[in-house]
Each structure stands twice: as structure tokens, then as C-alpha cells.
């Protein structure tokens, strides 16, 4: 297959991944009305972990203690990120939850700077300032106070950033598919362990609702199993800067689908905040090169 064709297909795959994740914000908002959030996480991660385990069963013969440890670390970060995100969406809008989650794209280089003492570049600093302004316009209410859902979602971005950092660190030496299966399995186990403390007994009665059951199946099969596989496969053939732009579109799709299906209100201020945050994400990943290309004129 030609390189250009592979690139186009990979781009389509990345776009499909972000669309699946974006619509998940709408599905989660609907599902947590019936199923408690931690149990909902337990169901979705279990479905994905079991499905991937069946598909890639032969790979378990290569399982080592190192992979178990690294998969456990990534799974813990994934669990904490989704826990904060899923609980946070109960107290904020799905659109705001989608955009605030995307802050992890900017947090990754900043956290690396703190640990490695390597200055990330002025474009990262500018991107961070733009992100702060965008977040303020998007989340601050008239009394200039963020609600608890916004705060929880921001903290979920920190753990998503740590998850991305650990995946990049461990993928070089470990099997990426096994790491994916293990992180989902760890997240599922932790969800089942913590759910009774947060939410009591398993909500069997709510599962009799066909709409709720379909929401959980969507999250488990599409948003977790299929989306993770698409991302891992397509990123191999997509330049990092382009992949980051595609992944950041998760927030765009989240806001778009929230407006279409949940009838959430979009104000001019919120839209401007979203635009600033989106620009910050692109700037953080591509530097000033995208601006240079935008303003570049052909020499004649």
C-alpha cells in the first residue's frame, strides 16, 4: 500500500477515534443518571479488557513481571483519571467536561519539565497562558468560582497526562498491546474494588433498562476497546504533531455532540474560550511552525 494512502487511512482512523471519544461524553452524561459512575467504569473497562484478552490471548505467553508492573502503573493513572472525569461530569456540562479533559495535552510537557528540568520552550509557556485564559472563559461562572465538577475534571487531566508519559516511557521496552490490556484490566479491578465503598451494591435493577445497557456497551466496546486499538494502530503512521491535533478534536466533538444531542447552551464567551484552548493545544504540540506555514507566502 502506498505511503500516502496509509497516511490518509491513518488520519481517518484518528478522526474516527476522536469522534467516538467525543460522543462518549454525551453517553456518559446519560448513563450516570441511571448507573453510578464507578460501577459504570467497572462495566466499561471489564468489557474492553475481556474483549482484548480474547482477541490477543496468544500474547499472554510473553507476559513478564516488568510488563505487569508497568501495566499496573498505567492502569492506576487511567483509573484515577476516569474516576475524576466520570464523577466530575455529574456536576458540570458534558461540553465543559470534554474541553477541560483535553488540558492533558498541555500538561504533558509541563510535567516532564518539572521532572527533567528541561525547558519546554516559549511556545509551551504561551500555550499554557492561552489555556488558562480559555479555561477561565469556559468554566468560571458569574461569581468567578469554578464548580466542583470543573475542578475534578481538571485534576483528571493531570492523571491523563501521567498516563501518557508512562505509556511513552514503557512502550519502548514492552509490548504495547499487552500494556493496553493490562492497564484496562487494572482499571477494571480497581473500579470493582472501590465501587461498593462509593456507591453500595451493584445496580442490577438499572441494568434492566435497555437504554442504559446500550450506553454501557457503547462505552465498553466502542469508546474503550475499539478506540484504544484505533489510536495505537493509527499513531504508528501519523506524525506526532498531526496526531495531537486529531486527538485534541475529541473536545470539539464532545462540545458538538453535547450541543446537538443534549441541547446544551453555547455562549459567545464559551465558544471563544474553546477556540483559545484549541489554539493552545495545537501550539503546545507543533510550536510556532503552524503559524509560519499559515502566514507563509509563495515567492514568485
ABEGO torsion letter per residue (X at the ends): XBAAAAAAAAAAAAAAAAAAAAAAAAAAAAAAAABBAAAAAAAAAAAAAAAAAAAAAAAAAABBAAAAAAAAAAAAAAAAAAAAAAAAAAABBAAAAAAAAAAAAAAAAAAAAAAAGBBAEAAAAAAAAAAAAAAAAAABBAAGBBBAAAAAAAAAAAAAAAAAAAAAAAAAABBAAAAAAAAAAAAAAAAAAAAAAAAEBBBAAAAABAAAAAAAAAAAAAAAAAAAAAAAAAAAABBAAAAAAAAAAAAAAAAAAAAAAAGBBBBAAAAAAAAAAAAAAAAAAAEAAAAAAAABBBBX
